[in-house]
Amino acid sequence: MPLTRSDLQQLSALRLAEAQALLAAGLWDGAYYLAGYVVEYALKACVAKQTVAEEFPDKERAYKAFTHRIEDLVKLAGLRADRDKRSAADPEFQLNFAAAEEWDENARYERWDEAQARALVTAITDPTHGVLPWITAWW
């Protein structure tokens, strides 16, 4: 069953709730790992917003959407210029985005401590300088 933009938005919110619950439980590894999916799903919702119902998808574009790489999804969503502009104007956002971009799906094979997990969740959720509030303005 294909995922819709709404599904991706809901999954992003769900992964955030799960990451925050894992932080509260002291489960740093899982919190860090799931936090990265918050950004991935939010960016994929931005990509989904650009699709047209009943239009046959461009094969290359569709293939590129099946990635976990944050930078690739930023480009595919057409948000690179805005991200760069925001980063230049807001150094805290730039640092937060860099933290989110360092995440990848292989985080599941690594150990993360409390500081690392909290830093990633904060980088994603900070209401003023966070990655997720920036993305949600576009999704």
NUZA-261935 format. One line per 10 residues: number of its first residue (from 0); for each residue x, y, z of N, C-alpha, C. Coordinates in Angstrom, 1 decimal. Each point is the difference from the previous one (the first is absolute). Example, Ala and Ser with C-alpha at 12.3 -4.5 7.8 and 13.67 -1.06 7.14 Angstrom:
REM residues 2
0	13.2/-5.7/7.8/-0.9/1.2/0.0/0.9/1.2/0.0 ~ -0.4/1.1/-0.7/0.9/1.1/0.0/-0.8/1.1/0.8
This chain:
REM residues 139
0	0.8/-1.2/0.0/-0.8/1.2/0.0/0.9/1.2/0.0 ~ -0.2/0.9/-0.9/0.8/1.2/-0.1/-0.2/1.0/1.2 ~ 1.0/0.7/0.4/-0.1/1.0/1.0/-0.4/1.3/-0.5 ~ -0.9/0.7/0.7/-0.4/1.3/-0.4/0.7/1.0/0.7 ~ -0.1/1.3/-0.4/0.6/1.1/0.7/-0.4/0.0/1.5 ~ -1.3/-0.2/0.2/-0.6/0.0/1.3/0.6/-1.2/0.8 ~ 0.2/-1.1/-0.6/0.6/-1.2/0.7/1.4/0.4/0.5 ~ 0.8/0.6/-0.9/1.3/0.4/0.3/0.1/1.1/1.1 ~ -0.9/0.9/0.0/-0.1/1.0/1.1/-0.3/-0.7/1.3 ~ -1.0/-0.9/0.0/-0.3/-0.7/1.2/1.1/-0.9/0.5
10	0.7/-0.6/-0.9/1.2/-0.9/0.4/1.1/0.9/0.6 ~ 0.2/1.2/-0.5/1.0/0.9/0.5/-0.4/0.3/1.5 ~ -1.3/0.4/0.2/-0.4/0.3/1.4/0.1/-1.2/0.9 ~ -0.4/-1.1/-0.5/0.1/-1.3/0.8/1.4/-0.3/0.4 ~ 1.0/0.1/-0.9/1.4/-0.3/0.3/0.5/1.0/1.0 ~ -0.5/1.3/-0.1/0.4/1.0/1.0/-0.5/-0.4/1.4 ~ -1.2/-0.4/0.1/-0.6/-0.4/1.3/0.8/-1.2/0.5 ~ 0.3/-1.0/-0.9/0.7/-1.1/0.5/1.4/0.3/0.4 ~ 0.7/0.9/-0.7/1.4/0.4/0.4/-0.1/0.7/1.4 ~ -1.0/0.9/0.2/-0.1/0.7/1.2/-0.3/-1.0/1.2
20	-0.8/-1.0/-0.3/-0.3/-1.0/1.0/1.2/-0.8/0.4 ~ 0.8/-0.3/-1.0/1.2/-0.7/0.2/1.0/0.8/0.8 ~ 0.1/1.3/-0.3/0.8/0.9/0.8/-0.4/0.0/1.5 ~ -1.3/0.1/0.2/-0.5/0.0/1.4/0.3/-1.3/0.7 ~ 0.1/-1.1/-0.8/0.2/-1.3/0.6/1.5/-0.3/0.2 ~ 0.9/0.9/-0.5/1.4/-0.2/0.1/0.6/-0.9/-1.1 ~ -0.8/-0.2/-1.1/0.4/-0.9/-1.0/0.6/0.8/-1.2 ~ 1.3/0.4/0.2/0.6/1.0/-0.9/0.2/-0.5/-1.4 ~ 0.4/-1.2/-0.2/0.2/-0.6/-1.3/-1.2/0.1/-0.9 ~ -1.1/-0.5/0.5/-1.3/0.0/-0.7/-0.5/1.5/-0.3
30	0.2/0.8/1.0/-0.5/1.4/-0.1/0.8/0.7/-1.2 ~ 1.3/-0.2/0.0/0.8/0.6/-1.1/-0.4/-0.6/-1.3 ~ -0.1/-1.3/-0.1/-0.4/-0.6/-1.3/-1.3/0.4/-0.5 ~ -1.0/0.0/0.8/-1.4/0.4/-0.5/-0.1/1.5/-0.3 ~ 0.8/0.8/0.7/0.0/1.5/-0.2/0.3/0.3/-1.5 ~ 1.0/-0.7/-0.5/0.3/0.2/-1.4/-1.1/-0.2/-1.0 ~ -0.8/-1.0/0.3/-1.2/-0.2/-0.9/-1.0/1.1/0.0 ~ 0.0/0.8/1.1/-0.9/1.1/0.1/0.3/1.0/-1.2 ~ 1.2/0.2/-0.2/0.4/0.9/-1.1/-0.2/-0.6/-1.3 ~ 0.4/-1.3/-0.2/-0.1/-0.7/-1.2/-1.5/0.0/-0.5
40	-0.9/-0.4/0.9/-1.4/0.0/-0.4/-0.6/1.3/-0.3 ~ 0.5/1.0/0.8/-0.5/1.4/-0.3/0.4/0.5/-1.4 ~ 1.3/-0.3/-0.3/0.4/0.4/-1.4/-0.7/-0.8/-1.1 ~ -0.2/-1.3/0.3/-0.8/-0.8/-1.0/-1.4/0.6/-0.2 ~ -0.6/0.5/1.1/-1.3/0.6/-0.1/0.1/1.3/-1.0 ~ 1.1/0.7/0.1/0.2/1.1/-0.9/0.1/-0.5/-1.5 ~ 0.7/-1.1/-0.2/0.1/-0.5/-1.3/-1.4/-0.5/-0.5 ~ -0.7/-0.6/0.9/-1.4/-0.5/-0.4/-0.9/1.1/-0.3 ~ 0.2/1.2/0.6/-0.9/1.1/-0.3/0.2/0.5/-1.4 ~ 1.1/-0.3/-0.6/0.3/0.4/-1.4/-0.6/-1.0/-1.1
50	-0.5/-1.1/0.5/-0.5/-1.0/-1.0/-1.4/0.4/-0.4 ~ -0.4/-0.5/-1.2/-1.3/0.3/-0.5/-0.8/-1.3/-0.1 ~ -1.2/0.0/0.5/-0.8/-1.2/0.0/-0.2/-0.5/-1.5 ~ 0.1/-1.2/-0.2/-0.3/-0.7/-1.3/1.1/0.3/-1.0 ~ 1.1/0.6/0.4/1.1/0.3/-0.9/1.0/-1.1/0.1 ~ 0.4/-0.6/-1.2/1.0/-1.0/0.1/1.3/0.5/0.5 ~ 0.6/-0.6/1.0/1.2/0.6/0.6/1.2/-0.1/-0.9 ~ 0.9/1.0/0.1/1.3/0.0/-0.6/0.8/-1.1/0.7 ~ 0.5/-1.0/-0.7/0.7/-1.1/0.6/1.2/0.5/0.9 ~ 0.8/0.8/-0.6/1.2/0.5/0.7/-0.3/0.7/1.3
60	-1.0/0.9/-0.1/-0.4/0.8/1.2/-0.6/-1.0/1.1 ~ -0.8/-0.9/-0.4/-0.6/-1.0/0.9/1.1/-0.8/0.7 ~ 1.0/-0.4/-0.8/1.1/-0.8/0.5/0.8/0.8/1.1 ~ 0.2/1.3/-0.4/0.8/0.8/0.9/-0.7/0.2/1.4 ~ -1.3/-0.1/0.0/-0.8/0.3/1.2/0.2/-1.2/1.0 ~ 0.4/-1.1/-0.4/0.2/-1.2/0.9/1.5/0.1/0.5 ~ 0.2/1.0/0.8/1.3/0.1/0.7/-0.2/0.5/1.4 ~ 1.0/-0.2/0.8/0.0/0.5/1.4/0.9/1.2/0.1 ~ 0.7/0.4/-1.1/1.0/1.1/0.1/-0.8/1.3/0.0 ~ 0.2/0.7/1.1/-0.7/1.3/0.3/0.3/1.0/-1.1
70	1.3/0.2/-0.4/0.3/1.0/-1.0/-0.6/-0.4/-1.4 ~ -0.1/-1.2/-0.3/-0.6/-0.4/-1.3/-1.5/0.3/0.1 ~ -0.6/-0.2/1.1/-1.5/0.3/0.1/-0.2/1.5/0.0 ~ 0.9/0.8/0.6/-0.1/1.5/-0.1/0.0/0.4/-1.4 ~ 0.9/-0.5/-0.8/0.1/0.4/-1.4/-1.3/-0.5/-0.8 ~ -0.4/-1.2/0.3/-1.2/-0.5/-0.8/-1.2/0.8/0.4 ~ -0.1/0.4/1.2/-1.2/0.8/0.5/0.1/1.5/-0.5 ~ 1.1/0.4/-0.6/0.2/1.3/-0.5/0.2/1.0/1.1 ~ 0.6/-0.4/1.1/0.2/0.9/1.1/1.4/0.4/0.3 ~ 0.9/-0.4/-0.9/1.4/0.3/0.2/0.3/1.5/0.1
80	-0.5/0.8/-1.0/0.2/1.4/0.1/-0.5/0.7/1.2 ~ -1.2/-0.4/0.4/-0.6/0.5/1.3/0.8/-0.4/1.2 ~ 0.4/-1.3/0.0/0.9/-0.4/1.1/1.3/0.8/0.1 ~ 0.6/0.2/-1.1/1.3/0.7/-0.1/-0.2/1.5/0.5 ~ -1.1/0.6/-0.5/-0.4/1.4/0.4/-0.2/0.0/1.6 ~ -0.8/-0.9/0.5/-0.3/-0.1/1.4/1.3/-0.2/0.8 ~ 0.8/-0.9/-0.5/1.3/-0.3/0.7/0.9/1.2/0.1 ~ 0.0/0.8/-1.1/0.9/1.2/0.0/-0.6/1.1/1.0 ~ -1.3/0.0/0.1/-0.6/1.0/0.9/-0.1/-0.4/1.5 ~ 0.1/-1.3/0.2/-0.3/-0.6/1.3/1.1/-1.0/0.3
90	1.1/0.3/0.7/1.1/-0.9/0.3/-0.5/-1.2/0.8 ~ -1.0/0.2/0.9/-0.5/-1.1/0.9/-0.7/-1.0/-0.9 ~ -0.8/0.5/-1.0/-0.7/-0.9/-0.9/1.1/-0.8/-0.8 ~ 1.0/0.7/-0.4/1.0/-0.7/-0.8/0.7/-1.1/0.8 ~ 0.2/0.2/1.3/0.6/-1.0/0.9/-1.0/-1.2/0.2 ~ -1.3/0.4/0.1/-1.0/-1.0/0.2/-0.2/-0.9/-1.2 ~ 0.0/0.7/-1.2/-0.1/-0.8/-1.2/1.2/-0.9/-0.2 ~ 1.2/0.5/0.3/1.2/-0.9/-0.1/-0.2/-1.2/0.9 ~ -0.5/0.2/1.2/-0.2/-1.2/0.9/-1.0/-1.0/-0.6 ~ -1.1/0.5/-0.6/-1.0/-0.9/-0.6/0.6/-0.7/-1.2
100	0.8/0.8/-0.8/0.5/-0.6/-1.2/1.1/-1.1/0.3 ~ 0.6/0.0/1.1/1.0/-1.0/0.4/-0.7/-1.3/0.2 ~ -1.3/0.0/0.4/-0.7/-1.3/0.2/-0.1/-0.8/-1.3 ~ 0.1/-1.3/0.2/-0.4/-0.9/-1.1/-0.5/-1.3/0.6 ~ -0.6/-0.8/-0.9/-0.7/-1.2/0.5/0.9/-1.0/0.7 ~ 1.3/0.1/-0.3/1.0/-0.8/0.7/0.1/0.3/1.5 ~ -0.6/1.0/0.4/0.1/0.4/1.5/-0.5/-1.2/0.8 ~ -0.8/-0.8/-0.5/-0.6/-1.2/0.7/1.1/-0.9/0.4 ~ 1.2/0.0/-0.6/1.1/-0.9/0.3/1.0/0.7/1.0 ~ -0.3/1.2/0.4/1.0/0.7/0.8/-0.6/0.3/1.4
110	0.8/0.3/0.9/-0.4/0.4/1.4/0.0/1.5/0.1 ~ -1.0/0.6/0.7/-0.2/1.4/0.1/-0.2/0.3/1.5 ~ 0.6/1.0/0.5/-0.1/0.4/1.4/-1.1/1.0/0.2 ~ -0.3/0.3/1.2/-1.1/0.9/0.3/0.2/1.4/-0.7 ~ 1.2/0.5/0.1/0.3/1.3/-0.6/-0.3/0.0/-1.5 ~ 0.5/-1.0/-0.7/-0.2/-0.1/-1.4/-1.5/-0.1/-0.4 ~ -0.7/-0.8/0.7/-1.4/-0.2/-0.3/-0.8/1.3/0.3 ~ 0.2/0.6/1.1/-0.7/1.2/0.4/0.4/1.2/-1.0 ~ 1.2/0.0/-0.4/0.5/1.1/-1.0/-0.8/-0.2/-1.3 ~ -0.1/-1.2/-0.5/-0.7/-0.2/-1.3/-1.5/0.3/0.1
120	-0.6/-0.4/1.1/-1.4/0.3/0.1/-0.2/1.5/0.2 ~ 0.8/0.7/0.7/-0.1/1.4/0.1/0.3/0.7/-1.3 ~ 1.0/-0.5/-0.7/0.3/0.6/-1.3/-1.2/-0.1/-1.0 ~ -0.8/-1.0/0.1/-1.1/-0.3/-0.8/-1.2/0.9/0.5 ~ -0.2/0.1/1.3/-1.3/0.5/0.5/0.1/1.5/0.5 ~ 1.2/0.6/0.1/0.1/1.3/0.5/-1.0/0.9/-0.7 ~ -0.9/0.7/0.7/-1.1/0.7/-0.6/0.5/1.2/-0.9 ~ 1.1/0.6/0.3/0.5/1.1/-0.7/1.1/-0.3/-1.0 ~ 0.8/-1.0/0.3/1.2/-0.3/-0.9/0.0/-1.5/-0.4 ~ -1.1/-0.7/0.2/0.0/-1.4/-0.3/-0.3/-0.4/-1.4
130	0.4/-1.2/-0.4/-0.2/-0.5/-1.3/-1.4/-0.3/-0.3 ~ -0.7/-0.6/0.9/-1.4/-0.4/-0.3/-1.0/1.2/-0.2 ~ 0.1/1.0/0.9/-0.8/1.2/-0.3/0.2/0.6/-1.4 ~ 1.3/0.0/-0.4/0.3/0.5/-1.4/-0.7/-0.8/-1.0 ~ 0.2/-1.3/0.1/-0.6/-0.9/-1.0/-1.5/0.1/-0.1 ~ -0.6/0.0/1.2/-1.5/0.0/0.0/-0.6/1.2/-0.7 ~ 0.8/1.1/-0.1/-0.5/1.2/-0.7/-0.2/-0.3/-1.5 ~ 0.7/-1.1/-0.5/0.0/-0.4/-1.4/-0.8/-1.2/-0.3 ~ -0.4/-0.8/1.0/-0.7/-1.2/-0.3/-1.4/0.1/-0.2
